[in-house]
Amino acid sequence: MSDVRQQFERAAVFGASGGIGRALVEALADAGIGKIYAGSRSGLTHEGDNVHPFRFDYDEPATLADAAEAMADEPPQLVIVATGVLTLGNGSGPERSFKQIESEAMERVLRINTIGPALVAKFVLPLFPRDRRAVFAALSARVGSIGDNGIGGWHSYRASKAALNMLVRNFAIELRRTHKQAVAVSLHPGTVDTALSQPFQSNLPEGQLTNPAESARNLLRVIEGLSPEDSGHQFDWKGERVPD
C-alpha cells in the first residue's frame, strides 16, 4: 500500500464500524497514512496514534457539518463512504417483487444508501485541495447498474445504488470545473463476508465470498490506480468499469 501513502497524507472513512469500513481503516493505518478520521454512529471505533474517531449520524445532518468543520484544519485528500444497508433492522429484506414495496422501508434505504453519502459529499468535497490529487469514493454495488440489470428485483436497494451512482457522476462533473486532479467514483466491493451479505451467502459459488481485509486491500488498490479521466464512473474490486 505504499502508493496510498505517497498519494494521500490524510484520509477519512465514513462507516468505520462496519465490516468493510473497519478493514479500510486498518489497511490505511498499515499503509502509514499520517492521519485517519474514522467515523461511526457511536464515535467509538479503533485505537491508534494516527486514527481519530468521530461521530456522525445520517439522521442528524448537523453531525456531518460538525465532522467536516473538525477536519478543516487538516483535511483529508481521500474520503471513503463505506456505509450501506440491504436488510433493515426490523428484518425487512430486499423486495423480490414490486408487490412488496413499502414506502417507509424504501425511504429508509434511500436515506442510508443515497441521501447520507450525498450529505457527506456536501460537507467534505469543499475541503479538497485544488492543486493536488484527491479522491471521493462511495461504496456502491453492481446491482445499481441499470445497464447490467437483467433480473430485476431488490427494488429499493437497486434504486438507492443507481441514484448514488448518478450523484457521484454529478459530483465528478462539478469537481472537474474547479479541482482538475480530483476523482469521484463509486466502487463495487464484490460480495464481502459482512453482516450486510450474511443472509445471502448460502448459495454463493465457491470462491466468490471475500473477507473484509482482502476487500479493503482490493479497494485501495483500485483507488491507487484511478485518474481524473475515471471520475464519475463505477469500478469493481478488480478495477474494471461497471456499466452505467
DOROLUM-633951 format. One record per residue (C-alpha): x, y, z; residue in one letter; residue number from 1; chain. Coordinates in nm, 4 decimals. Example, Ala and Ser with C-alpha at 12.3 -4.5 7.8 and 13.67 -1.06 7.14 Angstrom:
2
px: 1.2300	py: -0.4500	pz: 0.7800	res: A	n: 1	chain: A
px: 1.3670	py: -0.1060	pz: 0.7140	res: S	n: 2	chain: A
//
This chain:
244
px: 0.0000	py: 0.0000	pz: 0.0000	res: M	n: 1	chain: A
px: 0.2978	py: 0.2310	pz: -0.0379	res: S	n: 2	chain: A
px: 0.1265	py: 0.4142	pz: -0.3245	res: D	n: 3	chain: A
px: -0.1630	py: 0.5099	pz: -0.0982	res: V	n: 4	chain: A
px: 0.0769	py: 0.6692	pz: 0.1482	res: R	n: 5	chain: A
px: 0.2512	py: 0.8530	pz: -0.1331	res: Q	n: 6	chain: A
px: -0.0769	py: 0.9833	pz: -0.2734	res: Q	n: 7	chain: A
px: -0.2556	py: 1.0836	pz: 0.0462	res: F	n: 8	chain: A
px: -0.1380	py: 1.2336	pz: 0.3729	res: E	n: 9	chain: A
px: -0.4796	py: 1.2084	pz: 0.5384	res: R	n: 10	chain: A
px: -0.7922	py: 1.0007	pz: 0.4833	res: A	n: 11	chain: A
px: -1.1463	py: 0.9808	pz: 0.6199	res: A	n: 12	chain: A
px: -1.3714	py: 0.6756	pz: 0.6355	res: V	n: 13	chain: A
px: -1.7428	py: 0.7222	pz: 0.6998	res: F	n: 14	chain: A
px: -1.8825	py: 0.3944	pz: 0.8285	res: G	n: 15	chain: A
px: -1.5695	py: 0.2823	pz: 1.0122	res: A	n: 16	chain: A
px: -1.7527	py: 0.0414	pz: 1.2415	res: S	n: 17	chain: A
px: -1.8851	py: -0.1758	pz: 0.9579	res: G	n: 18	chain: A
px: -1.7064	py: -0.4781	pz: 0.8181	res: G	n: 19	chain: A
px: -1.5517	py: -0.3115	pz: 0.5136	res: I	n: 20	chain: A
px: -1.5149	py: 0.0288	pz: 0.6811	res: G	n: 21	chain: A
px: -1.3227	py: -0.1120	pz: 0.9755	res: R	n: 22	chain: A
px: -1.0969	py: -0.3085	pz: 0.7411	res: A	n: 23	chain: A
px: -1.0334	py: 0.0052	pz: 0.5354	res: L	n: 24	chain: A
px: -0.9243	py: 0.1992	pz: 0.8425	res: V	n: 25	chain: A
px: -0.6906	py: -0.0828	pz: 0.9410	res: E	n: 26	chain: A
px: -0.5471	py: -0.1073	pz: 0.5888	res: A	n: 27	chain: A
px: -0.4908	py: 0.2681	pz: 0.5731	res: L	n: 28	chain: A
px: -0.3189	py: 0.2576	pz: 0.9119	res: A	n: 29	chain: A
px: -0.0990	py: -0.0310	pz: 0.7984	res: D	n: 30	chain: A
px: -0.0095	py: 0.1685	pz: 0.4880	res: A	n: 31	chain: A
px: 0.1239	py: 0.4500	pz: 0.7043	res: G	n: 32	chain: A
px: -0.1331	py: 0.7206	pz: 0.6302	res: I	n: 33	chain: A
px: -0.0464	py: 1.0064	pz: 0.8628	res: G	n: 34	chain: A
px: -0.3980	py: 1.0825	pz: 0.9871	res: K	n: 35	chain: A
px: -0.7135	py: 0.8767	pz: 0.9503	res: I	n: 36	chain: A
px: -1.0536	py: 1.0096	pz: 1.0501	res: Y	n: 37	chain: A
px: -1.2734	py: 0.7107	pz: 1.1415	res: A	n: 38	chain: A
px: -1.6429	py: 0.7932	pz: 1.1598	res: G	n: 39	chain: A
px: -1.9285	py: 0.5921	pz: 1.3051	res: S	n: 40	chain: A
px: -2.2644	py: 0.6495	pz: 1.4729	res: R	n: 41	chain: A
px: -2.1152	py: 0.5812	pz: 1.8144	res: S	n: 42	chain: A
px: -1.7946	py: 0.7710	pz: 1.7507	res: G	n: 43	chain: A
px: -1.6071	py: 0.4929	pz: 1.9295	res: L	n: 44	chain: A
px: -1.4031	py: 0.2984	pz: 1.6766	res: T	n: 45	chain: A
px: -1.0406	py: 0.1971	pz: 1.6565	res: H	n: 46	chain: A
px: -0.7420	py: 0.2986	pz: 1.8580	res: E	n: 47	chain: A
px: -0.4061	py: 0.4261	pz: 1.7408	res: G	n: 48	chain: A
px: -0.1941	py: 0.7347	pz: 1.7248	res: D	n: 49	chain: A
px: -0.2930	py: 0.8095	pz: 1.3656	res: N	n: 50	chain: A
px: -0.6630	py: 0.7106	pz: 1.3933	res: V	n: 51	chain: A
px: -0.9051	py: 0.9799	pz: 1.5060	res: H	n: 52	chain: A
px: -1.2622	py: 0.8610	pz: 1.5733	res: P	n: 53	chain: A
px: -1.5565	py: 1.0928	pz: 1.5181	res: F	n: 54	chain: A
px: -1.9334	py: 1.0620	pz: 1.5374	res: R	n: 55	chain: A
px: -2.1842	py: 1.1143	pz: 1.2594	res: F	n: 56	chain: A
px: -2.5445	py: 1.0153	pz: 1.2017	res: D	n: 57	chain: A
px: -2.7353	py: 1.0434	pz: 0.8744	res: Y	n: 58	chain: A
px: -3.0482	py: 1.1234	pz: 1.0737	res: D	n: 59	chain: A
px: -2.8661	py: 1.4253	pz: 1.2177	res: E	n: 60	chain: A
px: -2.7100	py: 1.6156	pz: 0.9238	res: P	n: 61	chain: A
px: -2.5570	py: 1.8658	pz: 1.1654	res: A	n: 62	chain: A
px: -2.3179	py: 1.5919	pz: 1.2795	res: T	n: 63	chain: A
px: -2.1764	py: 1.5761	pz: 0.9262	res: L	n: 64	chain: A
px: -2.1242	py: 1.9504	pz: 0.9218	res: A	n: 65	chain: A
px: -1.9533	py: 1.9269	pz: 1.2591	res: D	n: 66	chain: A
px: -1.7279	py: 1.6456	pz: 1.1366	res: A	n: 67	chain: A
px: -1.6208	py: 1.8437	pz: 0.8318	res: A	n: 68	chain: A
px: -1.5522	py: 2.1500	pz: 1.0442	res: E	n: 69	chain: A
px: -1.3335	py: 1.9416	pz: 1.2758	res: A	n: 70	chain: A
px: -1.1320	py: 1.8214	pz: 0.9747	res: M	n: 71	chain: A
px: -1.0959	py: 2.1620	pz: 0.8118	res: A	n: 72	chain: A
px: -0.7515	py: 2.2482	pz: 0.9514	res: D	n: 73	chain: A
px: -0.6079	py: 1.9138	pz: 0.8377	res: E	n: 74	chain: A
px: -0.8469	py: 1.7985	pz: 0.5665	res: P	n: 75	chain: A
px: -0.8388	py: 1.4524	pz: 0.4106	res: P	n: 76	chain: A
px: -0.7387	py: 1.4071	pz: 0.0472	res: Q	n: 77	chain: A
px: -0.9090	py: 1.0653	pz: 0.0426	res: L	n: 78	chain: A
px: -1.2677	py: 1.0219	pz: 0.1596	res: V	n: 79	chain: A
px: -1.4364	py: 0.6816	pz: 0.1515	res: I	n: 80	chain: A
px: -1.8062	py: 0.6402	pz: 0.2303	res: V	n: 81	chain: A
px: -1.8433	py: 0.2804	pz: 0.3466	res: A	n: 82	chain: A
px: -2.1978	py: 0.2956	pz: 0.4804	res: T	n: 83	chain: A
px: -2.4871	py: 0.0957	pz: 0.3403	res: G	n: 84	chain: A
px: -2.7875	py: -0.1209	pz: 0.4164	res: V	n: 85	chain: A
px: -2.9539	py: -0.4121	pz: 0.2399	res: L	n: 86	chain: A
px: -3.1676	py: -0.5619	pz: 0.5169	res: T	n: 87	chain: A
px: -3.3198	py: -0.3150	pz: 0.7626	res: L	n: 88	chain: A
px: -3.3028	py: -0.3515	pz: 1.1386	res: G	n: 89	chain: A
px: -3.6616	py: -0.4725	pz: 1.1554	res: N	n: 90	chain: A
px: -3.5759	py: -0.7635	pz: 0.9276	res: G	n: 91	chain: A
px: -3.7163	py: -0.6121	pz: 0.6096	res: S	n: 92	chain: A
px: -3.5057	py: -0.7516	pz: 0.3289	res: G	n: 93	chain: A
px: -3.4731	py: -0.6545	pz: -0.0354	res: P	n: 94	chain: A
px: -3.8026	py: -0.6788	pz: -0.2252	res: E	n: 95	chain: A
px: -3.8233	py: -0.9616	pz: -0.4762	res: R	n: 96	chain: A
px: -4.1374	py: -0.8169	pz: -0.6344	res: S	n: 97	chain: A
px: -4.2878	py: -0.4719	pz: -0.6804	res: F	n: 98	chain: A
px: -4.5801	py: -0.6032	pz: -0.4729	res: K	n: 99	chain: A
px: -4.3509	py: -0.5978	pz: -0.1677	res: Q	n: 100	chain: A
px: -4.2541	py: -0.2298	pz: -0.1943	res: I	n: 101	chain: A
px: -4.3319	py: -0.0342	pz: 0.1236	res: E	n: 102	chain: A
px: -4.2836	py: 0.3402	pz: 0.1349	res: S	n: 103	chain: A
px: -4.1273	py: 0.3583	pz: 0.4809	res: E	n: 104	chain: A
px: -3.8758	py: 0.0821	pz: 0.4084	res: A	n: 105	chain: A
px: -3.7825	py: 0.2379	pz: 0.0739	res: M	n: 106	chain: A
px: -3.7397	py: 0.5785	pz: 0.2324	res: E	n: 107	chain: A
px: -3.5076	py: 0.4295	pz: 0.4947	res: R	n: 108	chain: A
px: -3.2922	py: 0.2513	pz: 0.2385	res: V	n: 109	chain: A
px: -3.2624	py: 0.5702	pz: 0.0348	res: L	n: 110	chain: A
px: -3.1738	py: 0.7677	pz: 0.3464	res: R	n: 111	chain: A
px: -2.8817	py: 0.5385	pz: 0.4266	res: I	n: 112	chain: A
px: -2.7602	py: 0.4422	pz: 0.0795	res: N	n: 113	chain: A
px: -2.8170	py: 0.7636	pz: -0.1140	res: T	n: 114	chain: A
px: -2.9029	py: 1.0726	pz: 0.0890	res: I	n: 115	chain: A
px: -2.6437	py: 1.0081	pz: 0.3585	res: G	n: 116	chain: A
px: -2.3474	py: 0.9773	pz: 0.1186	res: P	n: 117	chain: A
px: -2.4738	py: 1.2845	pz: -0.0685	res: A	n: 118	chain: A
px: -2.4621	py: 1.4850	pz: 0.2537	res: L	n: 119	chain: A
px: -2.1102	py: 1.3593	pz: 0.3216	res: V	n: 120	chain: A
px: -2.0095	py: 1.4929	pz: -0.0188	res: A	n: 121	chain: A
px: -2.1810	py: 1.8240	pz: 0.0502	res: K	n: 122	chain: A
px: -1.9625	py: 1.8869	pz: 0.3519	res: F	n: 123	chain: A
px: -1.6307	py: 1.7207	pz: 0.2652	res: V	n: 124	chain: A
px: -1.5810	py: 1.7989	pz: -0.1032	res: L	n: 125	chain: A
px: -1.5240	py: 2.1691	pz: -0.0281	res: P	n: 126	chain: A
px: -1.2262	py: 2.0585	pz: 0.1853	res: L	n: 127	chain: A
px: -1.0459	py: 1.9024	pz: -0.1114	res: F	n: 128	chain: A
px: -0.7291	py: 2.0778	pz: -0.2298	res: P	n: 129	chain: A
px: -0.7473	py: 2.2388	pz: -0.5730	res: R	n: 130	chain: A
px: -0.3823	py: 2.1899	pz: -0.6612	res: D	n: 131	chain: A
px: -0.3281	py: 1.8181	pz: -0.5998	res: R	n: 132	chain: A
px: -0.4836	py: 1.4732	pz: -0.6156	res: R	n: 133	chain: A
px: -0.7931	py: 1.3985	pz: -0.4065	res: A	n: 134	chain: A
px: -1.0413	py: 1.1112	pz: -0.4218	res: V	n: 135	chain: A
px: -1.4020	py: 1.0729	pz: -0.3068	res: F	n: 136	chain: A
px: -1.5124	py: 0.7081	pz: -0.3217	res: A	n: 137	chain: A
px: -1.8550	py: 0.5794	pz: -0.2211	res: A	n: 138	chain: A
px: -1.9228	py: 0.2072	pz: -0.1884	res: L	n: 139	chain: A
px: -2.1974	py: 0.1129	pz: -0.4301	res: S	n: 140	chain: A
px: -2.2975	py: -0.2204	pz: -0.5846	res: A	n: 141	chain: A
px: -2.3091	py: -0.3782	pz: -0.9273	res: R	n: 142	chain: A
px: -2.6849	py: -0.4213	pz: -0.8865	res: V	n: 143	chain: A
px: -2.7095	py: -0.0415	pz: -0.9044	res: G	n: 144	chain: A
px: -2.6044	py: -0.0575	pz: -1.2684	res: S	n: 145	chain: A
px: -2.9009	py: -0.0003	pz: -1.4987	res: I	n: 146	chain: A
px: -2.7166	py: -0.1452	pz: -1.7974	res: G	n: 147	chain: A
px: -2.6174	py: -0.4590	pz: -1.6061	res: D	n: 148	chain: A
px: -2.9636	py: -0.5282	pz: -1.4643	res: N	n: 149	chain: A
px: -3.1025	py: -0.8392	pz: -1.6256	res: G	n: 150	chain: A
px: -3.3086	py: -0.9995	pz: -1.3477	res: I	n: 151	chain: A
px: -3.4833	py: -0.7142	pz: -1.1622	res: G	n: 152	chain: A
px: -3.5951	py: -0.7315	pz: -0.8013	res: G	n: 153	chain: A
px: -3.4314	py: -0.5764	pz: -0.4945	res: W	n: 154	chain: A
px: -3.6112	py: -0.2561	pz: -0.5896	res: H	n: 155	chain: A
px: -3.5163	py: -0.0207	pz: -0.3063	res: S	n: 156	chain: A
px: -3.1555	py: -0.1374	pz: -0.2917	res: Y	n: 157	chain: A
px: -3.1039	py: -0.1210	pz: -0.6672	res: R	n: 158	chain: A
px: -3.2716	py: 0.2194	pz: -0.6898	res: A	n: 159	chain: A
px: -3.0696	py: 0.3605	pz: -0.3990	res: S	n: 160	chain: A
px: -2.7397	py: 0.2483	pz: -0.5510	res: K	n: 161	chain: A
px: -2.8345	py: 0.3650	pz: -0.9003	res: A	n: 162	chain: A
px: -2.9194	py: 0.7056	pz: -0.7527	res: A	n: 163	chain: A
px: -2.5885	py: 0.7077	pz: -0.5651	res: L	n: 164	chain: A
px: -2.4036	py: 0.6357	pz: -0.8890	res: N	n: 165	chain: A
px: -2.5803	py: 0.9273	pz: -1.0579	res: M	n: 166	chain: A
px: -2.4922	py: 1.1600	pz: -0.7710	res: L	n: 167	chain: A
px: -2.1272	py: 1.0565	pz: -0.7943	res: V	n: 168	chain: A
px: -2.1376	py: 1.1392	pz: -1.1661	res: R	n: 169	chain: A
px: -2.2804	py: 1.4808	pz: -1.0798	res: N	n: 170	chain: A
px: -2.0107	py: 1.5410	pz: -0.8189	res: F	n: 171	chain: A
px: -1.7416	py: 1.4471	pz: -1.0704	res: A	n: 172	chain: A
px: -1.8727	py: 1.6958	pz: -1.3261	res: I	n: 173	chain: A
px: -1.8868	py: 1.9727	pz: -1.0688	res: E	n: 174	chain: A
px: -1.5410	py: 1.8956	pz: -0.9289	res: L	n: 175	chain: A
px: -1.3922	py: 1.8930	pz: -1.2775	res: R	n: 176	chain: A
px: -1.4575	py: 2.2652	pz: -1.3071	res: R	n: 177	chain: A
px: -1.2524	py: 2.3626	pz: -1.0033	res: T	n: 178	chain: A
px: -1.0475	py: 2.0580	pz: -0.8933	res: H	n: 179	chain: A
px: -0.8693	py: 1.9316	pz: -1.2035	res: K	n: 180	chain: A
px: -0.6932	py: 1.6459	pz: -1.0232	res: Q	n: 181	chain: A
px: -0.9879	py: 1.5307	pz: -0.8124	res: A	n: 182	chain: A
px: -1.1660	py: 1.1999	pz: -0.8668	res: V	n: 183	chain: A
px: -1.5169	py: 1.0990	pz: -0.7581	res: A	n: 184	chain: A
px: -1.6157	py: 0.7362	pz: -0.8101	res: V	n: 185	chain: A
px: -1.8442	py: 0.4649	pz: -0.6807	res: S	n: 186	chain: A
px: -1.6916	py: 0.1266	pz: -0.6032	res: L	n: 187	chain: A
px: -1.8353	py: -0.2237	pz: -0.6120	res: H	n: 188	chain: A
px: -1.6514	py: -0.4276	pz: -0.3466	res: P	n: 189	chain: A
px: -1.7862	py: -0.7639	pz: -0.4573	res: G	n: 190	chain: A
px: -1.9576	py: -0.9987	pz: -0.2133	res: T	n: 191	chain: A
px: -1.7858	py: -0.9463	pz: 0.1201	res: V	n: 192	chain: A
px: -1.8311	py: -1.1517	pz: 0.4355	res: D	n: 193	chain: A
px: -2.0119	py: -0.8876	pz: 0.6419	res: T	n: 194	chain: A
px: -2.3430	py: -0.8524	pz: 0.8206	res: A	n: 195	chain: A
px: -2.4898	py: -0.6945	pz: 0.5059	res: L	n: 196	chain: A
px: -2.4319	py: -1.0003	pz: 0.2881	res: S	n: 197	chain: A
px: -2.4635	py: -1.2708	pz: 0.5542	res: Q	n: 198	chain: A
px: -2.8297	py: -1.3625	pz: 0.4833	res: P	n: 199	chain: A
px: -2.7473	py: -1.4169	pz: 0.1146	res: F	n: 200	chain: A
px: -2.4269	py: -1.6185	pz: 0.1316	res: Q	n: 201	chain: A
px: -2.5632	py: -1.9728	pz: 0.1308	res: S	n: 202	chain: A
px: -2.5914	py: -2.0143	pz: -0.2463	res: N	n: 203	chain: A
px: -2.2734	py: -1.8331	pz: -0.3478	res: L	n: 204	chain: A
px: -2.0336	py: -2.0150	pz: -0.5810	res: P	n: 205	chain: A
px: -1.7081	py: -2.1327	pz: -0.4270	res: E	n: 206	chain: A
px: -1.4528	py: -1.8530	pz: -0.4023	res: G	n: 207	chain: A
px: -1.6969	py: -1.5656	pz: -0.4574	res: Q	n: 208	chain: A
px: -1.7054	py: -1.4536	pz: -0.0926	res: L	n: 209	chain: A
px: -1.4251	py: -1.2180	pz: 0.0107	res: T	n: 210	chain: A
px: -1.3155	py: -1.1375	pz: 0.3652	res: N	n: 211	chain: A
px: -1.3183	py: -0.7687	pz: 0.4691	res: P	n: 212	chain: A
px: -0.9391	py: -0.7333	pz: 0.4916	res: A	n: 213	chain: A
px: -0.8908	py: -0.8615	pz: 0.1376	res: E	n: 214	chain: A
px: -1.1757	py: -0.6422	pz: 0.0152	res: S	n: 215	chain: A
px: -1.0149	py: -0.3343	pz: 0.1712	res: A	n: 216	chain: A
px: -0.6836	py: -0.4113	pz: 0.0032	res: R	n: 217	chain: A
px: -0.8599	py: -0.4575	pz: -0.3298	res: N	n: 218	chain: A
px: -1.0473	py: -0.1293	pz: -0.2997	res: L	n: 219	chain: A
px: -0.7380	py: 0.0679	pz: -0.2047	res: L	n: 220	chain: A
px: -0.5539	py: -0.0859	pz: -0.4979	res: R	n: 221	chain: A
px: -0.8296	py: 0.0366	pz: -0.7293	res: V	n: 222	chain: A
px: -0.8177	py: 0.3834	pz: -0.5742	res: I	n: 223	chain: A
px: -0.4414	py: 0.3959	pz: -0.6251	res: E	n: 224	chain: A
px: -0.4864	py: 0.3487	pz: -0.9993	res: G	n: 225	chain: A
px: -0.7650	py: 0.5999	pz: -1.0582	res: L	n: 226	chain: A
px: -0.7063	py: 0.9043	pz: -1.2779	res: S	n: 227	chain: A
px: -0.9212	py: 1.2157	pz: -1.3323	res: P	n: 228	chain: A
px: -1.0450	py: 1.0537	pz: -1.6556	res: E	n: 229	chain: A
px: -1.2073	py: 0.7822	pz: -1.4415	res: D	n: 230	chain: A
px: -1.4052	py: 1.0324	pz: -1.2380	res: S	n: 231	chain: A
px: -1.7813	py: 0.9868	pz: -1.2407	res: G	n: 232	chain: A
px: -1.7820	py: 0.6137	pz: -1.3092	res: H	n: 233	chain: A
px: -1.8259	py: 0.2946	pz: -1.1073	res: Q	n: 234	chain: A
px: -1.5466	py: 0.0384	pz: -1.0779	res: F	n: 235	chain: A
px: -1.5478	py: -0.3083	pz: -0.9294	res: D	n: 236	chain: A
px: -1.2921	py: -0.4527	pz: -0.6884	res: W	n: 237	chain: A
px: -1.0775	py: -0.5703	pz: -0.9802	res: K	n: 238	chain: A
px: -1.0571	py: -0.2192	pz: -1.1238	res: G	n: 239	chain: A
px: -1.2917	py: -0.2915	pz: -1.4119	res: E	n: 240	chain: A
px: -1.5548	py: -0.0350	pz: -1.5026	res: R	n: 241	chain: A
px: -1.9140	py: -0.1337	pz: -1.4271	res: V	n: 242	chain: A
px: -2.1726	py: -0.0453	pz: -1.6959	res: P	n: 243	chain: A
px: -2.3761	py: 0.2657	pz: -1.6233	res: D	n: 244	chain: A
//
